[in-house]
Amino acid sequence: MKRWFVGAVLAGVLLAQAPASQARADEYDETQGHPLRVAAYLVHPVGFALEWILLRPLHWVVSQPGLEKVFGHRPHGENRVY
């Protein structure tokens, strides 16, 4: 019974992946090989990680009600107070 269940789950996973493998990437054009674009492809993950690991938690800390005046944070959106 357990082998049957494992086999069924494995078959389901493989069948679910079949349509995803048929997805096609966009066609290549000459601008995609530009050195600045290649550099951007390499730098973007670093910036993304920096934002989510360092900057967003830092913003959360400085936007706490007791610390806003200390860090000079100004709230934005509906609760904007000047």
C-alpha positions as CSV (number, residue, x, y, z in Angstrom):
1,M,0.0,0.0,0.0
2,K,2.8,2.4,0.9
3,R,4.7,1.7,-2.3
4,W,1.6,2.3,-4.3
5,F,1.0,5.7,-2.6
6,V,4.7,6.8,-3.2
7,G,4.4,5.7,-6.8
8,A,1.1,7.6,-7.3
9,V,2.6,10.8,-5.7
10,L,5.7,10.6,-7.9
11,A,3.6,10.0,-11.0
12,G,1.4,13.0,-10.1
13,V,4.5,15.3,-9.6
14,L,6.0,14.2,-12.9
15,L,2.7,14.7,-14.8
16,A,2.2,18.1,-13.2
17,Q,5.6,19.2,-14.4
18,A,4.9,18.2,-18.0
19,P,3.0,21.3,-19.0
20,A,5.6,23.6,-17.3
21,S,8.3,22.1,-19.4
22,Q,6.5,23.1,-22.6
23,A,6.6,26.8,-21.7
24,R,8.7,28.7,-24.0
25,A,11.1,31.6,-23.2
26,D,10.9,34.8,-25.2
27,E,12.8,35.0,-28.4
28,Y,16.4,36.2,-28.2
29,D,17.2,39.6,-29.8
30,E,20.5,41.4,-30.1
31,T,19.9,43.8,-27.2
32,Q,19.8,40.9,-24.7
33,G,23.5,40.4,-25.1
34,H,24.4,44.0,-24.3
35,P,27.1,44.1,-21.6
36,L,25.0,46.5,-19.3
37,R,22.1,44.1,-19.5
38,V,24.3,41.1,-18.6
39,A,25.7,43.1,-15.7
40,A,22.2,44.0,-14.6
41,Y,21.3,40.3,-14.6
42,L,24.2,39.7,-12.2
43,V,23.6,42.7,-9.9
44,H,19.8,42.4,-9.6
45,P,19.8,39.4,-7.2
46,V,22.3,41.1,-5.0
47,G,20.1,44.2,-4.8
48,F,17.0,42.1,-4.2
49,A,18.6,40.2,-1.4
50,L,20.0,43.4,0.2
51,E,16.5,45.0,0.2
52,W,14.8,42.0,1.8
53,I,17.5,41.0,4.2
54,L,18.8,44.4,5.4
55,L,16.8,47.4,4.3
56,R,13.2,46.2,4.9
57,P,13.9,45.1,8.5
58,L,15.8,48.3,9.1
59,H,12.8,50.3,7.8
60,W,10.6,48.4,10.2
61,V,12.9,49.3,13.1
62,V,13.1,53.0,12.4
63,S,9.3,53.3,11.7
64,Q,8.3,52.1,15.2
65,P,6.3,54.8,17.0
66,G,8.9,55.4,19.7
67,L,11.8,55.6,17.3
68,E,10.4,57.7,14.5
69,K,11.6,61.0,16.0
70,V,15.0,59.6,16.8
71,F,15.7,58.4,13.2
72,G,13.7,61.2,11.5
73,H,11.3,58.8,9.8
74,R,8.3,60.4,8.3
75,P,5.3,58.1,7.8
76,H,3.7,57.9,4.4
77,G,0.3,57.0,3.2
78,E,-2.9,57.5,5.1
79,N,-1.2,58.1,8.5
80,R,1.0,60.9,7.2
81,V,1.7,63.6,9.9
82,Y,3.9,66.6,9.5
